[in-house]
Amino acid sequence: MRRVVVAAVLGMALVGCSDALTSRVDVVARTDGYELGVDRLAELIATGKGLPLQRQVVEGIATLWIDYTIFADRLLGGDSLTDSAYVRAAMWAETQQELADRYHERLVADLIKLDSAEVDSVYEAGDYRLIKQILFAVDPNASPNVRQAKQRLARETQAKLQAGTLTWAQAAEVNEDPGARDAEGSVGVIARGEMIAPFENAAYTLAPGGMSTVVETSYGYHILWRPKLDAVRDEFHQDVEQRREMEFDNSFLEQIPDRWHIEVRRGVGPAVRALGADALRAKSSGRVLGTYRGGRFRVSDLARWVQAMPEGVRQQIGGASDSQVVQLVTSLMRNEALVQEARDSGVTLSPEFQEEITDQLRRQLALMSALLGLPMDTLAALRALPTEARHDTVTVRVFSYLEGLAQNRVRLQTVPPFLSDTLRAESDWELVPAGVERVLERARQLRLALDSMPAPPGANPGAKPGAKPDAR
């Protein structure tokens, strides 16, 4: 089955705001009673190791502060963050995949399975053939002498196989097809149109149990064998079922756009390509990219699916052509339709799967808690503190983690995107554009002042201001 889910660094530009805006310019970010001051963040960035003075860096660190502050406040407030509804929201990508997979299993359960008589029938029909080969590989740039020697060796081997003085297993030991060597030369089940012409033509002249003469291709010299069914029944059975499943998937997925009347609107390319530059704001965008039966696909829907993609794929979106954008939006709308079909057909998440994703979330929570210096086994005591003390603990631990990042003492670990979305949706938070500008301005002033400071006596002339002198 094709995977339908296609499952943040300081350099990423993240801009967002809640409904409540502030006019204060001495604050760069705030959330639920916590504030990150301009001067404090400016000093952290100015003294950071290798941190460029760029807007996206300021916004990235401030957004990280927002996410971790909300997270720490919720933990110390007594919330486990692992009730079932919360887990499904935070593990959205995994639940979408599971619904699609379970729906797929239901659809194909009776469509692709072959009983023994059907396996016999498919083998005898000959459209699918399980082929084994011995390859004597020849480099395209090989000399005529090398080529002739390989051809001679192939012919000698084929003659011994035909005469029965050499077994196939023995011949397979010198097979130069690395992908098939460990399977006694099996290339699996093939169908017409999949192999290069000389190979395919030879394969489709073989009767059950038949062996070819030496076949020359651009890869070298081949000896092909079509084993009788009894010798390869299990492999043949499995490969044919996998092929039938793939053929069903291709047909089923291709039919979804027509069945759901999927249409992508004209001129959506710029909006989609801009998503990476303003990812956080895109999550609240209501712009419609396309329509399908019973619904609309918006930029916010696209942003959610993009979060589930590998980093390498996300990075390609900004340079995608208009036709590639249309393909992307169409495929993601198809994903939405597929998951909706699964729900409409009564597919649900099993208790085992829900326990699995709950465990995954617990591990993520424990990792982030440990990075803040708040191990899970200490939370009970911290939760018993007065409200003001808990507030101070959150403030100190989160900023300490950011300082460690700026000085390269700890590793970057962003809050997982769907967990972050869920936390923000339940909080009142804001990233202040004017505060971002003030941080940049102040950080430049501080960096300039640090760079112009004279080195203290005994310091290494080549060291950065503030660095400790070499111990020599």
Secondary structure by P-SEA (a helix, b strand, c coil): cccccccccccbbbbbcccccccccccccccccbbbbaaaaaaaaaacccccccaaaaaaaaaaaaaaaaaaaaaaaccccccaaaaaaaaaaaaaaaaaaaaaaaaacccccccaaaaaaaaaaccccccccccccccccccaaaaaaaaaaaaaaaaaaaacccccccccccccccccccccccccccccccccaaaaaaaaacccccccccccccccbbbbbbccccccaaaaaaaaaaaaaaaaaaaaaaaccccccccccccaaaaaaaccccaaaaaaccccccccccccccaaaaaaaaaaccaaaaaacccccaaaaaaaaaaaaaaaaaaaaaaaacccccaaaaaaaaaaaaaaaaaaaaaacccccaaaaaaaccaaaaaaaaaaaaaaaaaaaaaccbbbbcccaaaaaaaaaacbbbbbaaaaaaaaaaaaaaaaaaaacccccccccccccccccccc
